[in-house]
Amino acid sequence: MTEPVTGLLRWLPRVGGILVLGIVGSVLGVAGAFGHPTSNVTVAHPGSIVVQTVGATSCPGGPVVTNIPRGSHVLALARSADSSAVQVRNPANTPQLVWIGLGSLKANTSQPAVATLPVGNACPVLTVIQPAPVVVTPVTPVIPPKPKPKDTTPPSVATPVIATNENCHVVVTVTATDNVGVTGVTIVLSGVNSGSHAMTFSGGHWQYVLQQPPVFSSGSTTFTVTAQDAAGHSSSQKSVSASVQCLI
């Protein structure tokens, strides 16, 4: 039977080699080579129920990574922050450092207390990092402008109006329209006066002015107008005849 665990702190080892039973010389050599503060402890048997092995963990309270036979001598190197576990060398694999609960250990005689061992590293705390969200910038589609409808409609022109003003000028006025736009109106004179002329757009109407003699002659004159649009269409002709007179 083992001594109660409560006596462990009185019996726990000094800094030095700790051995697995049966291989004392080799383990002591390892302890000296590593040069850490150590205690010489024995894996104890619990009461009347004999468990053949003790589970050793990778860190204080961590997962079990190996089992150490009870009654083995182990090399203690460090203690947990609360002194509930001791870091030891695995006697079957001396480079491996594992942790055993304090209640499963029995100190050899004439050894310093476990409290003199340095505090070992606790189990690492792992944090799952949430990946940064991928920001996708929406792309606004470029919608091409609708093509302008093809102009297939010719313009139209009204019958010209003939008048004279106070300066004895003959003024020809005409109205022309188109679904897109009128680009020009041409007037052709025949009879006493003749010629082809471009009319001028002013005040919503197209006009042409015949000045007094000798530019025009008194007498019957026919005025014929034709409108054009940007697509090259021409309107049907509209004509009016008048006797051009100028009284002085």
Disulfide bonds with the S-S distance in Angstrom:
Cys59-Cys123 1.75
Cys168-Cys246 0.87
